[in-house]
């Protein structure tokens, strides 16, 4: 393999690494040997050539710098090919090898002769809710877990989320008319992997064993590349009703969603000594199976989990009889609920710490608006919180869209690229109280432009990471993950993350130019950078459409459902092809009104027209220009450059199809509601014309998407390899698009109508 490193250090004849040590020493040394075209050997002592070792164990090549509290990397390679490569953290040792291969400037390469010390920006950089590896898209076709994990380590990540179900659906009881049991497919709780004596037999042992073995396999792969494994769980989780028939006094909070669930679900009474022993056993049993587990991230009060008597439970404050006496005030209940939640988190942390003293438990803090201060007061000594902003209180995040000030609470999305000065003061205060918060950022299309792959917005990403570094954030989390990296070979984001983590002094201009030169060649590097910039500028003008700009785009099947004036004009049997996979029940208002979902008002009429205008006037013209330029470059170039531009052309094209559907969803709401909310005949005629224009656009867009689906050689979206699921489209997408076209043409002239009484239907 020819690399800058191989050219510069061709004199290296031997590479040594410590025998019987951390696996990352072996991985890093062998990878370096491949890059240099030589071999690596395990030795008991450092050799006289080039030595590779994690600092401190079993032999150290460089002392920890006395003037830094950040993770560090050290490399010294002489012209004779001798020296050492070491790092304070396992994953950073592997990242350093690849950084030396192709990630340095000329000046930095010259420093290697005397030794080069590097301080990492973040001591903790992990994926949070890793969509493809562990969460809703873990059935993605053509996905290589080890290649993905290697890519994370190479990019400067330090931790790895490892708890995903082995099956593509959860083994949770439910009733046919509901959807709720499918929410248990992500953030699986501890009981999906191990038992306690209290709950033995509630889940099939074969199911639990398969899940546990998958978790252990992911942890071992992470260990190979130096990534510390951890868990993301919805806890405290509900238990099947048959458990409470046997132990009725252990029934705790009701945590199901009143609309999506058609049977009640309950957690354990979390303060009961029997419940506490159950959770202690679960945590201990899992630590015995995977002793190097480093963290537990707790999401709760959603998707089948919740703390008793907290204010954001779907059905309101409720719980078992052991925590709250009747006739308490709101404040007293909040105090008791928050204190109890901290008690549970402490139990988890202290139990795990018996095996791994450095174990951490973090809590997603947004659900606890009423208990916010109580939760924060209990943090420290291994407990911390995670959020997109330290100013968050509840789900309100005080950051506005960079282009549209009327859109607020964009924290954590790709539009959130800066950090307010007030964040620094809060960070100092929390550190003084003994805990380090974990701040989330968006690195990909996950939770932003699902189900797309490889959409570039490198400057926005780099700006956010630099803002986090500038505020002195030390622990960060990439929300949703990097998706299927092996199928996005010319996507700049992994390199941008690596640069922000390991070489923050290199400007983003230099980062993208160096990468473009590597992929497209010096003659076309500027054109590639300009095309990335043009695409990113268009993306920055996307208004955020509630739910649809996130996971709701797939959940609600907006690519494959006909956008006709009366969604229920199509007979039920003819629209079942998409309704059966909606994250929905049959009495959900979204069945016939794109502006609503369960009891949420997603898009008011005025917002629909306004956002459609933002797409028309700002986003789509910029996308069209970028697509035209990418098409020209793909046709006029050859070799490597042609491959890069053809890949990017198709990604911009699918992005345009996605964006147009977003636009049309907004226009549907504006037009249909506009028609229904007026008695003026002239206004009705205008609204009908607006709706028919939307349908024309949607048909043209669907034809374009179908053509792209059938002709591209690139993997442009997440596609399941087990068949269609509610969270991931299947390889039948083309058939669904054809059905949408046929039904749209057949029913496009139906009179606008919404049955506003749909929620009262008996299903």
Secondary structure, 3 states (H helix, E strand, C coil): CCCHHHHHCCCCCCEEEECCCCHHHHHHHHHHHHHHCCCEEEECCCCCCEEEEECCCCCCCCCCCCCCCCCEEEEEECCCCCEEEEECCHHHHHHHHHHHHHCCCHHHHHHCCCCEEEECCCCEEEEECCCCCCCCCCCECCCCHHHHHHHHHHCCCCEEECCCCCCCCCCCCCCCCCCHHHHHHCCCCHHHCCCCCCCCCCCCHHHHHHHHHHHHHHHHHHHHCCCEEEEEEECCEEECHHHHHHCHHHEEEECCCCCCCCCCCEEECCCCHHHHHHHHHHHHHHHHHCCCCCEEEEECCECCECCCCCCCCCCCCCCCCCCCCCCCCHHHHHHHHHHHHHHHHHHHHHHHHCCCCCCEEEEECCCCCCCHHHHHHCCCCCEEEEECCCCCECCECCCCCCCCCCCCCCCCCCCCCCCCCHHHHHHHHHHHCCCCCEEEEECCCCCCCCCECCCCCHHHHHHHHHHHHHCCCCEEEEECCCCCHHHCCCCCHHHHHHHHHHCCCCCHHHHHHHHHHHHHCCCCHHHHHHHHHHHHHHHHCCCCCCCCCCCHHHHCCCCCCCCCCCHHHCCHHHHHHHHCCCCCCCCCHHHCCCCEECCEECCCHHHHHHHHHHHHHHHHHHHHHHHHHHHHHHHHCCHHHHHHHHHHHHHHHHHHHHHHHHHHHHHHHHHHHHHHCCCCHHHHHHHHHHHHHHHHHHHHHHHHHHHHHHHCCCCCECEECCCCCCCCECCCHHHHHHHHHHHHHHHCCCCCCCCCCHHHCCC
